Amino acid sequence: MIIPPILLKYKHILLIIFVLFNSSNIYPKNPQSSLSVENLSVNMLFNAEQVYINGYPTVTQLHETFNQKENFQFATISTKTPILGWIIKSEKNSTTQTAYRITVASTLDKLLSDNPDLWDSRTVNSSESSNISYQGLPLEPENVYFWRVKVWDNHGNESAFSKTAQFITAKTLTNYGTDRHPVQKQDEYPVEIEQFDKVNYFADFGKSAFGRIRINLFSKTGTDTIKLHLGESQINGRVNREPGGSIRYSQYTIVPKSGLNSYVITIKPDEKNTGSQAILIPEHIGEVTPFRYCEIENYKYPLQDKDIVRETAYYPFDETESYFISSNTILNQIWELSKYSIKATSFLGVYVDGDRERIPYEADVTINQLSHYSNAREYNMARYTHEYLINNPTWPTEWILQSVLIAWEDYKYTGNKHSLEQFYSDLKAKTLIELSDDSGFISTRTGKVTPEVMNSINYNGNIRDIVDWPHPGSFGMVDDKKGETDGFVFTDINTVVNAFHYRALELISKIAKTLEKDEDYNYYSQRASSLKKAFNEKLFDKIRGVYKDGLDTDHASLHANMFPLAFGMVDEKNKESVLEFIRLRGMACSVYGSQFLLDGIYDADDADYGLELLTSTGKRSWYNMIRIGSTITTEAWDDIFKPNQDWNHAWGSAPANIIPRKLMGIEPMEPGFSKIRIKPQPATLKTASIKYPTIKGDIFMEFINYPVESFELSVEIPANTTADIYLPYYSKKQKVKMNDKLVKSSHDNNFTVIESVGSGKWVFSVTR
């Protein structure tokens, strides 16, 4: 730049102006719109300030509840040093947070005047945007606090302060706790009301849900007797009075007062699902039952759509946080069924086994957790249930072992290791390593299940192997109906149990490494390695190329092969023979077993068979659940496989996580989604798009697939993360482009890999 002579004598002033101008570009005083902070969380609870009255969301602010005498509900923060987090939004690609500043105050005025009296973190140089411990003055019980945050990024931008967030502390503050939102209500109206016989009405709410009926009824005399029928099933346009199994039906009688009045139908408690082991419905919700249909009998006055309301109960669930749509209409229906099941079965704020018992089981949590994480930015319901089961375990051997699997998935998705630290000793015990022999195999049938072992896993009873459920002959089924175990032969050394034991050892070693317990890490990783070696030497039949059910049998079942495949135990040279056997067996497992079957199939890159099973229309399929009339995933594929099954069991929701995790291929490579793997396996699926919520923000992705010809992938990666992108591999001559420019890639089996792609919007393509 040429400076006019007249300005030369002011060059020192120009220099100052130049420096100030450029420094303001690096650290702008006026925040830039390209960078913002959203979705603040406390103890991993997003929207922690939401206030409810009798379960219904209100506009009342937390700090206003002290001055009102209402039946309010809200999440309370129970820890002395809460964990804070947020999501970064940026208009630029490859955005990484470089620093943050958190301020916390006892009043809104102090916070907004930038006079935080509890904590001002000042500028902290860090890329961490979640799991940040509060480090201010001590918090008091039953107080409301206000906080906000601003961030800086690697492009030199400074955000504005976020919107102010609030949280309220619990009556008692502890060093560790898992907080939850209250269960909420939502009013839902019938999608269709049909009148028949002049005095009867049939209302269809479209989907089944846990709730109760509120209804407007008129009577001239106050002597009319009206019957209400609620049910999950219908037959010939009437509520099915005898649906069978544990499919719900109930009847209520009302004698309306004269005039027009509103009535709430109080649900009769069921002895079995409100017993000592059951999780009870919160008092502010009131007892509920699952139903889709409501039949009103002997009502001779007009009935409008808005006269019938279903007060539906569920744990807060934002259905807009995720979506999936593809070119396969069956797959789309199965996705909707499975996703909705997560919301519908959350009515207790704890994962349970459906309405029949309302008891948490580890196997239900394993599937429910992954499906919930894949559809909503909510982690505490899963963590709370997992921690409940650590102290209240159930009887199957594999269920005990699954506590370790659940703990690791929690850490993978949240990046928060506090639960691992709190329950580390329990998790070590739940590997059941005390039951192992010299080869590393564990058994519940060789006299090693001592009182000391039972005490260490917090269980007062007998544990026994399950493999799958139900077993042959259960629930009155004749023995030639093989249950859901594919004829599995139970022996002292059980292949399925020891596959789970290997997985638990592998994961407890990773947990030990995360917690910097090096001695434990070395010990458990060595035990896992030794067991894997013995497992493949003694349980794999080299002649047939399959795993046997146990040491003392030659029988080979689907289960003995799918679990080792799912847990990465199969040697590369044996994968094809194991896969061939698995394909021959079909879906010879329960809806629970299908989770591990599909995990193994997709991890072995057999996307064609994975898609075939997901979109099957046979008896053993998710489509069959839709065909028989359920709108929530069922406990079994059909009544013939479990006569007492129910129609509201989220352990049947595997597609809700298999589709995003495996078919679309979105999984955390590093805890808390600091790094993401995006590895779609579309098989013959032509198009698909997805929105996937993570603790770092939303992932958007869509593809157009012309098998063996070309593949185009569009993704939006959230700020403060990176991703490895996997595309099909065609040949050495293929062309790989990123935003329409040729890009370097590597080759990994059937995939082309582009590593460490930054945040933002990208379009990738590979052509033959």
LOLUMLUM-759013 format. One record per residue (C-alpha): x, y, z. Coordinates in steps of 0.05 Angstrom, whole numbers, always signed. Example, Ala and Ser with C-alpha at 12.3 -4.5 7.8 and 13.67 -1.06 7.14 Angstrom:
<sites>
<site <+246, -90, +156>>
<site <+273, -21, +143>>
</sites>
This chain:
<sites>
<site <+0, +0, +0>>
<site <+27, +69, -18>>
<site <+19, +122, +38>>
<site <+10, +195, +15>>
<site <+67, +241, +39>>
<site <+20, +282, +83>>
<site <+6, +221, +125>>
<site <+78, +199, +135>>
<site <+87, +242, +197>>
<site <+28, +205, +228>>
<site <+57, +137, +211>>
<site <+63, +118, +285>>
<site <-13, +130, +293>>
<site <-26, +90, +230>>
<site <+16, +33, +257>>
<site <-26, +32, +321>>
<site <-90, +33, +281>>
<site <-64, -23, +236>>
<site <-45, -67, +295>>
<site <-112, -55, +330>>
<site <-150, -70, +266>>
<site <-114, -136, +254>>
<site <-116, -157, +326>>
<site <-191, -146, +325>>
<site <-195, -195, +267>>
<site <-160, -247, +310>>
<site <-198, -232, +374>>
<site <-258, -191, +352>>
<site <-291, -147, +403>>
<site <-356, -153, +365>>
<site <-376, -227, +364>>
<site <-382, -258, +295>>
<site <-447, -290, +272>>
<site <-408, -348, +242>>
<site <-396, -377, +312>>
<site <-448, -389, +366>>
<site <-462, -432, +427>>
<site <-526, -472, +436>>
<site <-557, -530, +475>>
<site <-526, -518, +543>>
<site <-528, -579, +589>>
<site <-518, -592, +663>>
<site <-498, -662, +685>>
<site <-512, -681, +612>>
<site <-584, -658, +618>>
<site <-604, -613, +560>>
<site <-659, -563, +575>>
<site <-649, -573, +650>>
<site <-690, -511, +666>>
<site <-756, -538, +639>>
<site <-812, -534, +690>>
<site <-874, -579, +688>>
<site <-942, -578, +723>>
<site <-970, -647, +734>>
<site <-925, -670, +678>>
<site <-944, -617, +627>>
<site <-889, -568, +604>>
<site <-900, -496, +626>>
<site <-869, -428, +610>>
<site <-854, -416, +683>>
<site <-781, -403, +697>>
<site <-744, -443, +751>>
<site <-731, -382, +794>>
<site <-806, -365, +792>>
<site <-828, -432, +822>>
<site <-809, -409, +893>>
<site <-865, -358, +893>>
<site <-921, -404, +868>>
<site <-960, -460, +901>>
<site <-966, -508, +844>>
<site <-949, -581, +834>>
<site <-885, -566, +796>>
<site <-836, -618, +770>>
<site <-766, -604, +745>>
<site <-698, -637, +740>>
<site <-655, -626, +802>>
<site <-579, -625, +800>>
<site <-554, -670, +855>>
<site <-478, -661, +852>>
<site <-433, -611, +887>>
<site <-393, -600, +823>>
<site <-441, -606, +763>>
<site <-416, -623, +694>>
<site <-427, -568, +642>>
<site <-429, -575, +567>>
<site <-453, -542, +502>>
<site <-456, -549, +427>>
<site <-419, -504, +379>>
<site <-449, -479, +314>>
<site <-405, -452, +259>>
<site <-416, -430, +188>>
<site <-344, -447, +169>>
<site <-314, -515, +154>>
<site <-262, -548, +199>>
<site <-281, -509, +261>>
<site <-249, -527, +327>>
<site <-259, -493, +393>>
<site <-195, -464, +421>>
<site <-220, -432, +485>>
<site <-281, -420, +528>>
<site <-306, -375, +584>>
<site <-360, -398, +633>>
<site <-395, -351, +682>>
<site <-442, -373, +737>>
<site <-483, -327, +783>>
<site <-535, -331, +838>>
<site <-580, -281, +803>>
<site <-597, -265, +731>>
<site <-579, -192, +740>>
<site <-509, -209, +763>>
<site <-498, -255, +705>>
<site <-523, -207, +651>>
<site <-483, -149, +681>>
<site <-420, -193, +675>>
<site <-412, -195, +750>>
<site <-414, -270, +763>>
<site <-410, -279, +838>>
<site <-400, -355, +838>>
<site <-352, -372, +782>>
<site <-316, -338, +725>>
<site <-272, -388, +691>>
<site <-238, -332, +652>>
<site <-210, -353, +584>>
<site <-191, -427, +586>>
<site <-151, -453, +527>>
<site <-186, -518, +513>>
<site <-224, -554, +457>>
<site <-269, -590, +507>>
<site <-342, -571, +500>>
<site <-372, -624, +546>>
<site <-357, -656, +614>>
<site <-328, -592, +644>>
<site <-332, -592, +720>>
<site <-359, -532, +757>>
<site <-302, -501, +796>>
<site <-334, -441, +830>>
<site <-357, -426, +901>>
<site <-397, -481, +936>>
<site <-469, -489, +912>>
<site <-525, -490, +962>>
<site <-582, -542, +963>>
<site <-649, -522, +933>>
<site <-623, -459, +899>>
<site <-630, -436, +827>>
<site <-566, -416, +790>>
<site <-555, -380, +724>>
<site <-498, -392, +675>>
<site <-474, -379, +605>>
<site <-413, -391, +561>>
<site <-376, -362, +502>>
<site <-322, -394, +459>>
<site <-266, -378, +411>>
<site <-247, -420, +350>>
<site <-188, -435, +306>>
<site <-211, -385, +254>>
<site <-201, -327, +302>>
<site <-275, -319, +317>>
<site <-305, -303, +385>>
<site <-378, -321, +397>>
<site <-428, -280, +435>>
<site <-448, -306, +503>>
<site <-498, -362, +497>>
<site <-569, -354, +520>>
<site <-574, -357, +596>>
<site <-588, -426, +625>>
<site <-614, -443, +694>>
<site <-611, -503, +739>>
<site <-637, -519, +809>>
<site <-599, -560, +860>>
<site <-629, -618, +898>>
<site <-644, -621, +973>>
<site <-581, -661, +985>>
<site <-517, -651, +945>>
<site <-469, -710, +935>>
<site <-403, -723, +901>>
<site <-435, -767, +848>>
<site <-505, -776, +820>>
<site <-543, -787, +756>>
<site <-599, -737, +748>>
<site <-660, -745, +704>>
<site <-717, -703, +676>>
<site <-786, -716, +704>>
<site <-833, -759, +663>>
<site <-879, -714, +623>>
<site <-948, -716, +593>>
<site <-974, -698, +525>>
<site <-1047, -693, +503>>
<site <-1062, -733, +441>>
<site <-1127, -737, +401>>
<site <-1155, -793, +358>>
<site <-1135, -793, +286>>
<site <-1203, -823, +270>>
<site <-1269, -832, +305>>
<site <-1322, -877, +276>>
<site <-1394, -881, +300>>
<site <-1432, -947, +294>>
<site <-1500, -972, +318>>
<site <-1518, -899, +334>>
<site <-1495, -906, +407>>
<site <-1424, -933, +400>>
<site <-1359, -899, +379>>
<site <-1292, -927, +360>>
<site <-1231, -881, +367>>
<site <-1163, -896, +338>>
<site <-1103, -856, +363>>
<site <-1059, -882, +307>>
<site <-1005, -910, +352>>
<site <-1005, -945, +419>>
<site <-978, -906, +479>>
<site <-977, -911, +554>>
<site <-1030, -864, +583>>
<site <-1100, -855, +606>>
<site <-1165, -826, +577>>
<site <-1196, -758, +592>>
<site <-1265, -752, +560>>
<site <-1322, -702, +556>>
<site <-1390, -735, +566>>
<site <-1461, -706, +568>>
<site <-1521, -735, +604>>
<site <-1591, -708, +611>>
<site <-1612, -751, +670>>
<site <-1547, -772, +704>>
<site <-1569, -844, +699>>
<site <-1536, -867, +635>>
<site <-1485, -924, +640>>
<site <-1428, -920, +591>>
<site <-1372, -970, +581>>
<site <-1302, -953, +557>>
<site <-1257, -1006, +526>>
<site <-1182, -992, +519>>
<site <-1136, -1038, +481>>
<site <-1074, -1047, +438>>
<site <-1109, -1092, +389>>
<site <-1173, -1087, +348>>
<site <-1215, -1137, +311>>
<site <-1268, -1118, +260>>
<site <-1269, -1046, +282>>
<site <-1278, -1061, +356>>
<site <-1229, -1064, +413>>
<site <-1205, -1136, +419>>
<site <-1232, -1163, +485>>
<site <-1189, -1225, +483>>
<site <-1123, -1206, +450>>
<site <-1083, -1262, +482>>
<site <-1014, -1264, +514>>
<site <-997, -1199, +550>>
<site <-1029, -1155, +498>>
<site <-1069, -1104, +538>>
<site <-1144, -1096, +543>>
<site <-1184, -1062, +599>>
<site <-1256, -1040, +611>>
<site <-1285, -983, +652>>
<site <-1356, -963, +670>>
<site <-1378, -890, +676>>
<site <-1444, -862, +701>>
<site <-1439, -789, +679>>
<site <-1470, -734, +721>>
<site <-1524, -692, +688>>
<site <-1497, -639, +642>>
<site <-1431, -636, +605>>
<site <-1370, -656, +646>>
<site <-1298, -679, +636>>
<site <-1277, -745, +666>>
<site <-1208, -776, +676>>
<site <-1207, -852, +674>>
<site <-1163, -876, +731>>
<site <-1126, -938, +709>>
<site <-1131, -999, +753>>
<site <-1062, -1020, +779>>
<site <-1040, -1090, +757>>
<site <-1014, -1134, +814>>
<site <-956, -1160, +773>>
<site <-929, -1095, +743>>
<site <-937, -1055, +807>>
<site <-905, -1107, +853>>
<site <-843, -1102, +897>>
<site <-794, -1110, +839>>
<site <-830, -1065, +790>>
<site <-812, -993, +776>>
<site <-872, -951, +797>>
<site <-903, -895, +757>>
<site <-887, -825, +784>>
<site <-943, -798, +827>>
<site <-952, -735, +785>>
<site <-969, -779, +724>>
<site <-1018, -828, +754>>
<site <-1026, -901, +733>>
<site <-1024, -915, +658>>
<site <-1037, -971, +610>>
<site <-1015, -981, +537>>
<site <-1070, -973, +486>>
<site <-1084, -949, +416>>
<site <-1159, -958, +412>>
<site <-1216, -931, +455>>
<site <-1286, -957, +446>>
<site <-1344, -918, +477>>
<site <-1406, -962, +486>>
<site <-1477, -938, +498>>
<site <-1466, -863, +488>>
<site <-1524, -833, +450>>
<site <-1499, -761, +442>>
<site <-1452, -730, +390>>
<site <-1378, -741, +404>>
<site <-1325, -696, +373>>
<site <-1251, -710, +361>>
<site <-1230, -662, +417>>
<site <-1277, -695, +467>>
<site <-1230, -754, +475>>
<site <-1159, -742, +499>>
<site <-1104, -791, +513>>
<site <-1057, -765, +567>>
<site <-994, -798, +543>>
<site <-935, -808, +590>>
<site <-862, -810, +567>>
<site <-793, -787, +585>>
<site <-778, -722, +548>>
<site <-764, -741, +476>>
<site <-754, -692, +419>>
<site <-775, -729, +356>>
<site <-744, -676, +311>>
<site <-674, -693, +337>>
<site <-669, -751, +288>>
<site <-697, -776, +223>>
<site <-685, -829, +170>>
<site <-714, -838, +101>>
<site <-693, -883, +45>>
<site <-714, -910, -23>>
<site <-739, -974, +12>>
<site <-809, -964, +40>>
<site <-806, -1026, +84>>
<site <-742, -1002, +116>>
<site <-774, -934, +129>>
<site <-832, -966, +165>>
<site <-786, -1009, +207>>
<site <-745, -948, +226>>
<site <-808, -910, +248>>
<site <-833, -969, +288>>
<site <-767, -978, +323>>
<site <-754, -905, +337>>
<site <-824, -893, +364>>
<site <-815, -953, +410>>
<site <-760, -916, +447>>
<site <-805, -857, +462>>
<site <-867, -898, +478>>
<site <-834, -946, +527>>
<site <-799, -890, +567>>
<site <-860, -876, +609>>
<site <-826, -894, +675>>
<site <-761, -856, +664>>
<site <-726, -923, +670>>
<site <-718, -977, +617>>
<site <-763, -1037, +633>>
<site <-782, -1102, +599>>
<site <-850, -1077, +576>>
<site <-916, -1072, +613>>
<site <-922, -1144, +638>>
<site <-871, -1137, +694>>
<site <-842, -1066, +688>>
<site <-775, -1092, +714>>
<site <-707, -1070, +686>>
<site <-663, -1124, +655>>
<site <-592, -1114, +630>>
<site <-606, -1144, +562>>
<site <-663, -1095, +551>>
<site <-617, -1038, +570>>
<site <-562, -1061, +521>>
<site <-609, -1052, +462>>
<site <-651, -995, +489>>
<site <-589, -954, +505>>
<site <-560, -958, +435>>
<site <-628, -943, +404>>
<site <-640, -884, +450>>
<site <-570, -854, +437>>
<site <-581, -861, +362>>
<site <-646, -821, +364>>
<site <-641, -769, +419>>
<site <-590, -727, +455>>
<site <-607, -760, +521>>
<site <-559, -804, +561>>
<site <-582, -802, +633>>
<site <-642, -849, +629>>
<site <-596, -903, +603>>
<site <-542, -888, +654>>
<site <-592, -886, +711>>
<site <-621, -954, +691>>
<site <-551, -984, +683>>
<site <-530, -960, +752>>
<site <-595, -985, +782>>
<site <-580, -1054, +754>>
<site <-509, -1054, +781>>
<site <-541, -1058, +849>>
<site <-603, -1096, +828>>
<site <-579, -1146, +776>>
<site <-621, -1202, +745>>
<site <-609, -1276, +740>>
<site <-579, -1293, +671>>
<site <-504, -1301, +668>>
<site <-498, -1261, +603>>
<site <-541, -1206, +632>>
<site <-491, -1196, +690>>
<site <-434, -1192, +639>>
<site <-472, -1141, +597>>
<site <-465, -1088, +652>>
<site <-393, -1079, +628>>
<site <-416, -1071, +556>>
<site <-468, -1019, +576>>
<site <-417, -980, +617>>
<site <-369, -976, +558>>
<site <-423, -954, +508>>
<site <-442, -899, +557>>
<site <-371, -874, +558>>
<site <-364, -880, +482>>
<site <-424, -837, +469>>
<site <-416, -785, +525>>
<site <-341, -781, +536>>
<site <-359, -777, +610>>
<site <-320, -825, +654>>
<site <-351, -809, +722>>
<site <-396, -870, +722>>
<site <-336, -914, +705>>
<site <-298, -885, +764>>
<site <-357, -893, +811>>
<site <-373, -965, +794>>
<site <-304, -992, +773>>
<site <-301, -1045, +828>>
<site <-371, -1069, +811>>
<site <-354, -1073, +737>>
<site <-292, -1114, +750>>
<site <-334, -1164, +790>>
<site <-386, -1167, +735>>
<site <-334, -1195, +686>>
<site <-345, -1259, +728>>
<site <-271, -1272, +723>>
<site <-274, -1310, +790>>
<site <-311, -1366, +754>>
<site <-254, -1379, +705>>
<site <-212, -1442, +698>>
<site <-140, -1451, +677>>
<site <-157, -1439, +604>>
<site <-195, -1375, +620>>
<site <-264, -1404, +609>>
<site <-319, -1387, +659>>
<site <-375, -1433, +681>>
<site <-434, -1428, +728>>
<site <-437, -1504, +732>>
<site <-369, -1523, +762>>
<site <-378, -1503, +835>>
<site <-346, -1435, +831>>
<site <-408, -1393, +843>>
<site <-394, -1380, +916>>
<site <-429, -1333, +964>>
<site <-369, -1286, +958>>
<site <-377, -1283, +882>>
<site <-452, -1270, +889>>
<site <-439, -1215, +940>>
<site <-388, -1182, +894>>
<site <-441, -1176, +838>>
<site <-495, -1153, +887>>
<site <-541, -1211, +872>>
<site <-578, -1254, +923>>
<site <-600, -1314, +883>>
<site <-577, -1364, +831>>
<site <-548, -1343, +764>>
<site <-554, -1388, +703>>
<site <-539, -1386, +629>>
<site <-593, -1362, +582>>
<site <-564, -1356, +511>>
<site <-632, -1331, +485>>
<site <-704, -1330, +508>>
<site <-750, -1367, +511>>
<site <-721, -1436, +517>>
<site <-753, -1498, +485>>
<site <-814, -1521, +524>>
<site <-824, -1454, +559>>
<site <-894, -1425, +568>>
<site <-928, -1489, +547>>
<site <-894, -1494, +479>>
<site <-882, -1566, +458>>
<site <-809, -1588, +455>>
<site <-806, -1593, +380>>
<site <-815, -1518, +378>>
<site <-743, -1500, +390>>
<site <-757, -1435, +427>>
<site <-707, -1381, +407>>
<site <-641, -1416, +421>>
<site <-634, -1453, +354>>
<site <-628, -1519, +390>>
<site <-569, -1495, +432>>
<site <-538, -1551, +474>>
<site <-521, -1527, +544>>
<site <-455, -1553, +571>>
<site <-408, -1534, +629>>
<site <-366, -1491, +582>>
<site <-418, -1450, +544>>
<site <-394, -1416, +480>>
<site <-442, -1358, +484>>
<site <-427, -1343, +557>>
<site <-353, -1344, +543>>
<site <-360, -1299, +483>>
<site <-393, -1249, +530>>
<site <-338, -1261, +581>>
<site <-285, -1244, +528>>
<site <-322, -1181, +509>>
<site <-327, -1160, +583>>
<site <-252, -1173, +593>>
<site <-235, -1133, +531>>
<site <-277, -1074, +553>>
<site <-257, -1074, +626>>
<site <-185, -1069, +601>>
<site <-205, -1008, +561>>
<site <-240, -979, +621>>
<site <-178, -991, +663>>
<site <-136, -955, +611>>
<site <-185, -897, +610>>
<site <-180, -892, +686>>
<site <-104, -897, +682>>
<site <-101, -962, +721>>
<site <-43, -990, +682>>
<site <-34, -1054, +723>>
<site <-107, -1073, +713>>
<site <-104, -1055, +640>>
<site <-45, -1103, +629>>
<site <-79, -1158, +670>>
<site <-147, -1156, +636>>
<site <-120, -1147, +565>>
<site <-75, -1207, +575>>
<site <-133, -1249, +602>>
<site <-176, -1228, +542>>
<site <-121, -1247, +494>>
<site <-111, -1315, +527>>
<site <-185, -1330, +527>>
<site <-192, -1313, +454>>
<site <-136, -1360, +437>>
<site <-166, -1417, +478>>
<site <-235, -1402, +451>>
<site <-213, -1410, +379>>
<site <-170, -1471, +393>>
<site <-222, -1510, +433>>
<site <-291, -1486, +410>>
<site <-279, -1477, +335>>
<site <-291, -1538, +292>>
<site <-238, -1531, +237>>
<site <-269, -1585, +194>>
<site <-338, -1553, +190>>
<site <-312, -1482, +198>>
<site <-361, -1465, +254>>
<site <-363, -1456, +329>>
<site <-394, -1510, +372>>
<site <-443, -1495, +428>>
<site <-393, -1518, +481>>
<site <-334, -1563, +497>>
<site <-376, -1626, +506>>
<site <-420, -1623, +445>>
<site <-413, -1623, +369>>
<site <-478, -1584, +360>>
<site <-469, -1516, +326>>
<site <-523, -1463, +333>>
<site <-533, -1394, +304>>
<site <-519, -1365, +373>>
<site <-452, -1400, +382>>
<site <-429, -1366, +318>>
<site <-463, -1298, +317>>
<site <-437, -1276, +385>>
<site <-363, -1291, +370>>
<site <-373, -1254, +304>>
<site <-405, -1194, +338>>
<site <-350, -1190, +390>>
<site <-291, -1193, +342>>
<site <-268, -1263, +362>>
<site <-268, -1297, +293>>
<site <-201, -1303, +259>>
<site <-201, -1269, +191>>
<site <-188, -1335, +155>>
<site <-251, -1365, +186>>
<site <-299, -1308, +176>>
<site <-328, -1331, +110>>
<site <-345, -1402, +136>>
<site <-377, -1373, +198>>
<site <-416, -1323, +156>>
<site <-439, -1378, +109>>
<site <-465, -1418, +168>>
<site <-500, -1357, +197>>
<site <-534, -1343, +130>>
<site <-560, -1415, +127>>
<site <-591, -1408, +196>>
<site <-631, -1345, +179>>
<site <-664, -1307, +237>>
<site <-663, -1367, +283>>
<site <-660, -1323, +345>>
<site <-705, -1276, +385>>
<site <-714, -1202, +374>>
<site <-661, -1194, +428>>
<site <-612, -1239, +392>>
<site <-622, -1200, +327>>
<site <-583, -1142, +356>>
<site <-519, -1183, +360>>
<site <-533, -1221, +295>>
<site <-538, -1156, +256>>
<site <-479, -1124, +292>>
<site <-436, -1184, +272>>
<site <-461, -1185, +200>>
<site <-448, -1111, +188>>
<site <-381, -1113, +224>>
<site <-361, -1169, +176>>
<site <-382, -1122, +119>>
<site <-439, -1167, +95>>
<site <-486, -1109, +80>>
<site <-528, -1149, +31>>
<site <-549, -1200, +83>>
<site <-558, -1145, +135>>
<site <-607, -1108, +90>>
<site <-642, -1173, +73>>
<site <-656, -1187, +147>>
<site <-677, -1116, +163>>
<site <-728, -1114, +106>>
<site <-752, -1186, +111>>
<site <-828, -1197, +110>>
<site <-827, -1267, +140>>
<site <-854, -1288, +208>>
<site <-788, -1271, +241>>
<site <-784, -1199, +220>>
<site <-799, -1128, +243>>
<site <-848, -1122, +186>>
<site <-888, -1178, +218>>
<site <-895, -1135, +280>>
<site <-928, -1082, +236>>
<site <-970, -1134, +200>>
<site <-1000, -1163, +263>>
<site <-1021, -1093, +285>>
<site <-970, -1068, +335>>
<site <-942, -998, +332>>
<site <-888, -1011, +384>>
<site <-836, -1066, +376>>
<site <-859, -1131, +407>>
<site <-826, -1178, +456>>
<site <-823, -1235, +405>>
<site <-830, -1242, +330>>
<site <-900, -1271, +338>>
<site <-944, -1306, +389>>
<site <-922, -1374, +364>>
<site <-851, -1359, +388>>
<site <-873, -1333, +457>>
<site <-946, -1343, +476>>
<site <-945, -1292, +533>>
<site <-909, -1238, +494>>
<site <-927, -1164, +498>>
<site <-933, -1110, +446>>
<site <-891, -1057, +480>>
<site <-821, -1083, +488>>
<site <-762, -1039, +468>>
<site <-713, -1098, +466>>
<site <-743, -1109, +398>>
<site <-719, -1041, +373>>
<site <-652, -1062, +344>>
<site <-664, -1028, +276>>
<site <-668, -960, +312>>
<site <-593, -967, +325>>
<site <-571, -1016, +271>>
<site <-595, -970, +215>>
<site <-556, -908, +239>>
<site <-496, -945, +269>>
<site <-485, -999, +216>>
<site <-525, -987, +152>>
<site <-511, -912, +153>>
<site <-447, -926, +191>>
<site <-444, -869, +242>>
<site <-406, -888, +305>>
<site <-358, -853, +354>>
<site <-285, -870, +341>>
<site <-264, -831, +403>>
<site <-305, -821, +466>>
<site <-357, -766, +463>>
<site <-355, -763, +387>>
<site <-290, -724, +386>>
<site <-276, -766, +325>>
<site <-329, -800, +283>>
<site <-330, -858, +234>>
<site <-379, -851, +177>>
<site <-380, -918, +141>>
<site <-445, -929, +102>>
<site <-460, -1000, +79>>
<site <-520, -990, +33>>
<site <-518, -1056, -5>>
<site <-572, -1046, -59>>
<site <-605, -987, -24>>
<site <-606, -931, -75>>
<site <-616, -870, -31>>
<site <-620, -854, +43>>
<site <-614, -793, +88>>
<site <-607, -786, +163>>
<site <-603, -736, +220>>
<site <-564, -764, +278>>
<site <-558, -727, +345>>
<site <-492, -730, +384>>
<site <-466, -695, +446>>
<site <-425, -652, +399>>
<site <-482, -634, +353>>
<site <-523, -662, +295>>
<site <-495, -704, +238>>
<site <-532, -697, +172>>
<site <-517, -748, +118>>
<site <-547, -773, +53>>
<site <-523, -817, -3>>
<site <-540, -835, -75>>
<site <-517, -905, -92>>
<site <-508, -938, -159>>
<site <-476, -1005, -139>>
<site <-409, -1021, -171>>
<site <-414, -956, -212>>
<site <-414, -894, -169>>
<site <-429, -869, -99>>
<site <-442, -799, -74>>
<site <-442, -780, -1>>
<site <-463, -713, +28>>
<site <-448, -700, +101>>
<site <-451, -644, +152>>
<site <-404, -657, +210>>
<site <-414, -618, +275>>
<site <-362, -567, +298>>
<site <-307, -589, +345>>
<site <-302, -659, +314>>
<site <-268, -695, +256>>
<site <-290, -756, +217>>
<site <-261, -813, +177>>
<site <-304, -822, +115>>
<site <-313, -891, +83>>
<site <-335, -899, +11>>
<site <-340, -961, -33>>
<site <-275, -986, -64>>
<site <-282, -1004, -138>>
<site <-212, -1009, -167>>
<site <-144, -975, -170>>
<site <-170, -933, -228>>
<site <-229, -903, -190>>
<site <-236, -828, -180>>
<site <-247, -802, -110>>
<site <-270, -730, -101>>
<site <-283, -684, -42>>
<site <-324, -622, -58>>
<site <-313, -637, -132>>
<site <-237, -639, -126>>
<site <-194, -701, -130>>
<site <-171, -722, -61>>
<site <-122, -773, -33>>
<site <-151, -835, +0>>
<site <-129, -902, +28>>
<site <-156, -972, +15>>
<site <-185, -1015, +71>>
<site <-215, -1080, +47>>
<site <-278, -1061, +8>>
<site <-274, -988, +28>>
<site <-241, -924, +6>>
<site <-222, -882, +66>>
<site <-211, -807, +73>>
<site <-184, -792, +142>>
<site <-193, -735, +191>>
<site <-244, -693, +153>>
<site <-261, -630, +192>>
<site <-329, -604, +211>>
<site <-376, -571, +161>>
<site <-411, -590, +97>>
<site <-376, -637, +48>>
<site <-394, -677, -14>>
<site <-355, -740, -31>>
<site <-358, -783, -92>>
<site <-325, -845, -119>>
<site <-334, -868, -191>>
<site <-309, -929, -227>>
</sites>
